[in-house]
């Protein structure tokens, strides 16, 4: 079954950009060669390869899954302390990512303004980050997200 059949709510707004980006760097193709080849086409690991974004994507996907599991009605926890801890972890992660996304959007906006290099890529990344930020605010389960600043 196609992964796009499982997209819900605001996730639909960033999914195709996100999937396209992950496909270009995650599949074995020439789309990733610019990350690992220098000017003379020799292999290198010293080029800029978006380490912050890569880590963010991992945390983002994990948080979306964890939030769905923790906040769905009827989830069974060992005790009240475990439930409270899991809810706090979801809130903490959402706050962290909301702030990180805001910083990354600001950084990309600055790069677009001051550089012509990869302008289209940065514009798409900025749009995707804005939609991801909106999707973090969508209430998926029993947690109210009024703690996220608009």
ZIBEL-V883573 format. One record per residue. N is the residue number from 1. SS is DSSP state (helix for helix, strand for strand, loop for the rest). D_LAST is the distance of its C-alpha to the last C-alpha in Angstrom with 2 decimals. Layout:
n->N ss->SS d_last->D_LAST
n->N ss->SS d_last->D_LAST
This chain:
n->1 ss->loop d_last->35.56
n->2 ss->loop d_last->33.03
n->3 ss->helix d_last->29.73
n->4 ss->helix d_last->27.87
n->5 ss->helix d_last->29.24
n->6 ss->helix d_last->26.96
n->7 ss->loop d_last->23.57
n->8 ss->loop d_last->21.35
n->9 ss->loop d_last->18.29
n->10 ss->loop d_last->15.65
n->11 ss->helix d_last->17.88
n->12 ss->helix d_last->20.17
n->13 ss->helix d_last->18.01
n->14 ss->helix d_last->18.48
n->15 ss->helix d_last->21.64
n->16 ss->helix d_last->24.31
n->17 ss->helix d_last->23.04
n->18 ss->helix d_last->22.63
n->19 ss->helix d_last->26.04
n->20 ss->helix d_last->27.63
n->21 ss->helix d_last->26.53
n->22 ss->helix d_last->27.68
n->23 ss->helix d_last->30.89
n->24 ss->helix d_last->31.74
n->25 ss->helix d_last->31.59
n->26 ss->helix d_last->32.53
n->27 ss->loop d_last->35.58
n->28 ss->loop d_last->38.87
n->29 ss->loop d_last->39.01
n->30 ss->helix d_last->39.39
n->31 ss->helix d_last->35.68
n->32 ss->helix d_last->35.29
n->33 ss->helix d_last->38.40
n->34 ss->helix d_last->36.67
n->35 ss->helix d_last->34.95
n->36 ss->helix d_last->38.38
n->37 ss->strand d_last->40.88
n->38 ss->loop d_last->41.60
n->39 ss->loop d_last->43.17
n->40 ss->loop d_last->46.56
n->41 ss->loop d_last->45.26
n->42 ss->loop d_last->45.88
n->43 ss->strand d_last->43.64
n->44 ss->loop d_last->41.17
n->45 ss->loop d_last->38.22
n->46 ss->loop d_last->37.35
n->47 ss->loop d_last->35.22
n->48 ss->loop d_last->31.45
n->49 ss->loop d_last->30.36
n->50 ss->loop d_last->26.61
n->51 ss->helix d_last->26.92
n->52 ss->helix d_last->23.28
n->53 ss->helix d_last->22.11
n->54 ss->helix d_last->24.88
n->55 ss->helix d_last->23.92
n->56 ss->helix d_last->20.24
n->57 ss->helix d_last->21.41
n->58 ss->helix d_last->23.62
n->59 ss->helix d_last->21.03
n->60 ss->helix d_last->18.55
n->61 ss->helix d_last->21.35
n->62 ss->helix d_last->22.65
n->63 ss->helix d_last->19.40
n->64 ss->helix d_last->18.96
n->65 ss->helix d_last->22.61
n->66 ss->helix d_last->22.52
n->67 ss->helix d_last->19.59
n->68 ss->helix d_last->21.62
n->69 ss->helix d_last->24.72
n->70 ss->helix d_last->23.48
n->71 ss->helix d_last->21.42
n->72 ss->loop d_last->23.82
n->73 ss->loop d_last->25.86
n->74 ss->loop d_last->29.33
n->75 ss->loop d_last->28.76
n->76 ss->loop d_last->31.55
n->77 ss->loop d_last->31.12
n->78 ss->loop d_last->34.11
n->79 ss->loop d_last->33.05
n->80 ss->helix d_last->30.26
n->81 ss->helix d_last->29.71
n->82 ss->helix d_last->29.12
n->83 ss->helix d_last->26.62
n->84 ss->helix d_last->24.71
n->85 ss->helix d_last->24.89
n->86 ss->helix d_last->23.62
n->87 ss->helix d_last->20.58
n->88 ss->helix d_last->19.80
n->89 ss->helix d_last->20.37
n->90 ss->helix d_last->17.92
n->91 ss->helix d_last->15.15
n->92 ss->helix d_last->16.27
n->93 ss->helix d_last->16.37
n->94 ss->helix d_last->12.92
n->95 ss->helix d_last->11.53
n->96 ss->helix d_last->14.11
n->97 ss->helix d_last->13.42
n->98 ss->helix d_last->9.69
n->99 ss->helix d_last->10.94
n->100 ss->helix d_last->13.98
n->101 ss->helix d_last->12.56
n->102 ss->helix d_last->10.71
n->103 ss->helix d_last->14.16
n->104 ss->helix d_last->16.06
n->105 ss->helix d_last->14.41
n->106 ss->helix d_last->15.23
n->107 ss->helix d_last->18.65
n->108 ss->helix d_last->19.41
n->109 ss->helix d_last->18.53
n->110 ss->helix d_last->20.94
n->111 ss->helix d_last->23.50
n->112 ss->helix d_last->23.47
n->113 ss->helix d_last->24.05
n->114 ss->helix d_last->26.77
n->115 ss->loop d_last->28.51
n->116 ss->loop d_last->30.05
n->117 ss->loop d_last->30.64
n->118 ss->loop d_last->28.88
n->119 ss->helix d_last->26.76
n->120 ss->helix d_last->26.57
n->121 ss->helix d_last->25.73
n->122 ss->helix d_last->22.90
n->123 ss->helix d_last->21.50
n->124 ss->helix d_last->21.64
n->125 ss->helix d_last->20.12
n->126 ss->helix d_last->17.14
n->127 ss->helix d_last->16.71
n->128 ss->helix d_last->17.18
n->129 ss->helix d_last->14.63
n->130 ss->helix d_last->11.90
n->131 ss->helix d_last->13.19
n->132 ss->helix d_last->13.51
n->133 ss->helix d_last->9.89
n->134 ss->helix d_last->9.26
n->135 ss->helix d_last->12.27
n->136 ss->helix d_last->11.16
n->137 ss->helix d_last->8.76
n->138 ss->loop d_last->11.91
n->139 ss->loop d_last->13.99
n->140 ss->loop d_last->17.32
n->141 ss->loop d_last->19.37
n->142 ss->loop d_last->19.59
n->143 ss->loop d_last->16.58
n->144 ss->loop d_last->13.74
n->145 ss->loop d_last->10.34
n->146 ss->loop d_last->8.89
n->147 ss->loop d_last->9.22
n->148 ss->loop d_last->6.34
n->149 ss->loop d_last->3.80
n->150 ss->loop d_last->0.00
